[in-house]
Amino acid sequence: MQPFKYQPPINSGQFRNRISIYGPTISKDELHQEVETFGEVAKAWAMIKTTQGREIMEPANAAEYSTRFVIRFSASLNELFKADSTRLEIHYDGMIYDVESIINDDEADKTFTIVSKGRA
């Protein structure tokens, strides 16, 4: 085996938090016209990563709460994230988080890291 080729498998027990991803959806009204609404587009199991101390100590963002969610890769979520990554929000544990960025970790198509800011 070559060095640095082995990556340990992801522990599925760490993905124990259920999140809902909300975004723009297109529906039809009673006149059969397409109307863009905001609703739930996906649910996923996520691992929540705590932020580091230097990320929290920014005084300008004292009222905001920063969180990173790690979810498993799927092709359908990949298409959703490519289309509308900045207009998405995550609902978890009674809080709403605005998505700032979505990163495909190491471009390995195994996990996504979603960086978000919480609001009450």
N, C-alpha and C positions, 0 to 999 in steps of 0.2 A: 504494500500500500504506500502511495506517495504521501509525503508530509503535506499538511494543510489541505488535504482533499476531503477529509472526513468531517462531517458536520453532525453533531448529535441530534437525534430526533426531537421534535417539539413535544413537550409534556402536555397532553390534552387536558389534564386537570387544572392547568393554569388558566384556561379559557372558561371561566365559570360565571362570568357576569354577562347577563343578557342586555343588549343594547338595541335600540330602534333607530334606524337611519331615516330621516325625513328629508324630502326634497320636492322639487316641482314635478307634478304629474299632469298629464293631459286627459281631460274627461270631456264628455259631451253634455250640453244642457238640453232643456226640453225642446229647443229649436234645432237640435242636432248640429250646433256649432261647437267647435273645439274651444275649450276654456282651460287655461292653465291654473291649476290649484296646487296647494302645498299639502302633501300628505305623506304617510309612511310608504317608503319604497323598499325597505329591506329590514330584516332582523338578523342579528349575528351574535355569536358568543365571542366575548372579548376578554383580553387580559388588560388590566389597568396598571399602567406604570406611573410611579410617583415622579414628580418633577424634582430636579436637583436644586440645591440651595441657591445657586447663583441665578436660577431662573425665577425663583420666588422673590428674591430680594430687590426686585426692580420697583422703586417707589412710584413710578408713573402708572404702573399697572396694579396697584394695591387692591383695587376693587374687583379685579378679574381673577378667575381661578383657572389655571392652566392644567390640562390633563392630556396624557397620551393613551390612546386605546390601540391595542394590537389585536388584529383579527386575522383569521386564516384567509388565504388567497382563494378567490373563485373567479371564474371567467365572467360571470354575470356582474359581479361587483366591480371588476376591472373596467368593463364597458360603462357602468354607471359613473365611476369615478373619473373616467376620461371625459365624459360628456358634461357633467355638472359637479365639479369638485368644490367650487367656492360657494355654491348656493345650498349646500347641504348642512344639516344640523343633526346632532345626536341627542336622544333623550335617554337618560340613565338616572335611576334612583331619584326621581323628582326634579332633576336639574336639566336644563337645556344647554347644550354646548355647541357653539358655532365652530364649524370646521375651518381651520386655517390652511392646513396642507395635508395631503395624503401621499405617503411614500411607500413604494414597493421595495421592501427591505432587500438590499444587495441585488436588486433586479433578478432574484432567484425564483420568483413566482411561488413563494411559500407563505409569506405574511405581508400584511399592510400595517403601517403605523400611521394612525390618524392623530395629528396634533390639533388640539382644540382649546378654546377659551370658554369657560362656563359663565352663565348669567343666571340670575335668580328667577 
